[in-house]
Amino acid sequence: MALTVGNLFKASVQYNMKLLAGENGLNNLVQWVHIIETNEGAHFLHGNEVVITECILGNDEEKLRCFVETVYKLHASALIVNTGMFIKTIPDSIIAFCNENQFPLFTIPWEVPLVDVTRDYCQRIMDNAVREDSVASIIKDLIFNVGDKKTLIHQMERYGYMSSCVMTFLCFSLDIEKGTEEFVNACGCLKHLSERTAKAIKDQYISFGYQEKRIVVLIDYSKEQLEQYLDDIFKKLSAQKRLSQVYIGVGDAVKGLENQDINFMRAYAACEVACKRQEHILRYQELGLYKLLVNIGNSEVLSDFYKDSFGKLIEYDKENGTDYHHFIKTYIECNGHQGDVSQKFFIHRNTVNNYIRKAEEIMGLDLTSWEGKARLYAAFCIESIL
């Protein structure tokens, strides 16, 4: 449950802070606090900081506007202006800019020692980070069955997560080469986006990384709130031109902390299948036959079944320099319509029939029978999850 600008603002009554603009940005997440007085100093920002300034730029509206625009473009979460000495009031043009860009702008009286504010905020941020890490660690122990389950549930309740709460797991995966700078940067953006979107709907959620994926746990969400979350994520990813790089698996809404291990695996499996099928949002309940396959605990059974059909095609192709595996996959994707296969490969229908008969011979299947078609489609699905 990350801290937001709004959280800090509510806890700042003693500082007589006033919100002048950017109310719609109060859900911006906060990772640190930084005092900055110049545009040059602003370039040390990493993003998601609350910036505090004493406005030594004085009453020069143009310079002040340039400063505000700079910290905004560098992804600061909010700006607090210490008024009374170098500047008396904030110009209307700057207030308009902050409102337009949903960038929270506060004033704080000169008499308030900024050292007290920064110390208070930094302590709150660090305390919250420790809390987040603890909750993430506990939920991971629960879903991976590490430690005593009753003790873990009691620890979750101490952090405000009731044993009867309903959890929905979401698994995010990035279609970017792992280990690259682009991947690292995209992971940071995805973490921020997924958490901020959750925070805007409900205060409680859990977020952690697992096997280079981002896991988000939504707490006590209604169907409507889940749809709102997914819709907001979809729109924001589209606006950032990242939608083509992100795949999301959505688990079920499951009640009770003791039952979340299976729920997590369902979201993870849905994400894996989404990546294979190039579907950007895929719910576990939409997996169809995949739902049965991903719940088979013995992966050797699936592997043997696959080798007994598709596996034979792959071995034959290796030995003979053919491509029957690709041909039959296309045949399945075309729902067995020979005319569509003919158009895909620019070959005559008689040639398609010859390829199918040869593939049947290699696999030992009769694709004119329901059993043969069912076995072939099951092998096709298994290939995407092995």
FENFEN-V446607 format. One record per run of one state. SS is the DSSP state (alpha for helix, beta for strand, coil for the rest). FROM is the first residue (numbers start at 1). TO is the last residue. If there is no record, write none. Layout:
SS:FROM:TO + SS:FROM:TO
This chain:
coil:1:3 + beta:4:4 + alpha:5:10 + coil:11:12 + alpha:13:15 + coil:16:17 + beta:18:21 + coil:22:22 + alpha:23:25 + coil:26:28 + beta:29:29 + coil:30:31 + beta:32:35 + coil:36:38 + alpha:39:42 + coil:43:48 + beta:49:53 + coil:54:60 + alpha:61:73 + coil:74:77 + beta:78:83 + coil:84:91 + alpha:92:100 + coil:101:103 + beta:104:109 + coil:110:113 + alpha:114:143 + coil:144:148 + alpha:149:158 + coil:159:165 + beta:166:174 + coil:175:180 + alpha:181:201 + coil:202:204 + beta:205:210 + coil:211:212 + beta:213:219 + coil:220:222 + alpha:223:239 + coil:240:242 + alpha:243:245 + beta:246:255 + coil:256:256 + alpha:257:277 + coil:278:280 + beta:281:283 + alpha:284:286 + coil:287:288 + alpha:289:294 + coil:295:298 + alpha:299:307 + coil:308:309 + alpha:310:320 + coil:321:323 + alpha:324:333 + coil:334:337 + alpha:338:345 + coil:346:348 + alpha:349:363 + coil:364:369 + alpha:370:383 + coil:384:386
